[in-house]
Amino acid sequence: MGLVARDRLRFEVGGFGVPALCVRDEEDGTWLANFRLPPGLDAGWNAVRLRFPDTGFGRTLRIAVDMPLKTDRLLLKGACDGITWSGEEITIRERGFISLWVNGLPENADRSNICVRLGDARLGLEYIGEPDPEGCRQINAVVPGDVAEGEQLLRVECGGVSSESRGLMFVA
């Protein structure tokens, strides 16, 4: 995309215009852009919009600003191999995935405040879905290739609350 295109982006956060600090093309074909929040922005949900100089604004998204995470209980409803969808075993690969389903995450939970732990290791998060009608959200976490074979304990943490641990079997 480069510097020229970055300078053409017009962001608006809570009604204030903000410049893009960094824009990059991700491996999966999506774009990632970041920006500073404008001073004086109200706490709570704020609208974010993007446009180019010669276009109208695209779809409005919401971001949470200075909102505490509030949850009483996290329930790990299920987990499986994120590639084979096998619930019995997680196959160890150079880079694998665990798909899990969690109830109790606050509305403003995101990649920076949800922690998925395999034993003591914090896993990177690739995806956090929107809540289904029962409030359950899918999370896809990256499993490193050096995970030990055998049973490993998985848990989810958010807002100072942890789910119960669930044992998963890892096989080569």
HELIX and SHEET records of a PDB file:
HELIX    1   1 GLY A    2  ARG A    8  1                                   7    
SHEET    1   A 4 PHE A  16  VAL A  18  0                                        
SHEET    2   A 4 ARG A  10  VAL A  13 -1                                        
SHEET    3   A 4 GLY A  44  ARG A  51 -1                                        
SHEET    4   A 4 LEU A  61  VAL A  65 -1                                        
SHEET    1   B 2 CYS A  22  ASP A  25  0                                        
SHEET    2   B 2 TRP A  31  ASN A  34 -1                                        
SHEET    1   C 4 LEU A  75  ASP A  81  0                                        
SHEET    2   C 4 ARG A  95  ASN A 103 -1                                        
SHEET    3   C 4 CYS A 136  PRO A 144 -1                                        
SHEET    4   C 4 LEU A 125  ILE A 128 -1                                        
SHEET    1   D 5 GLU A  89  THR A  91  0                                        
SHEET    2   D 5 ARG A 166  VAL A 171  1                                        
SHEET    3   D 5 GLY A 150  CYS A 158 -1                                        
SHEET    4   D 5 ILE A 114  LEU A 118 -1                                        
SHEET    5   D 5 ALA A 121  LEU A 123 -1                                        
SHEET    1   E 4 GLU A  89  THR A  91  0                                        
SHEET    2   E 4 ARG A 166  VAL A 171  1                                        
SHEET    3   E 4 GLY A 150  CYS A 158 -1                                        
SHEET    4   E 4 VAL A 161  SER A 162 -1                                        
END                                                                             
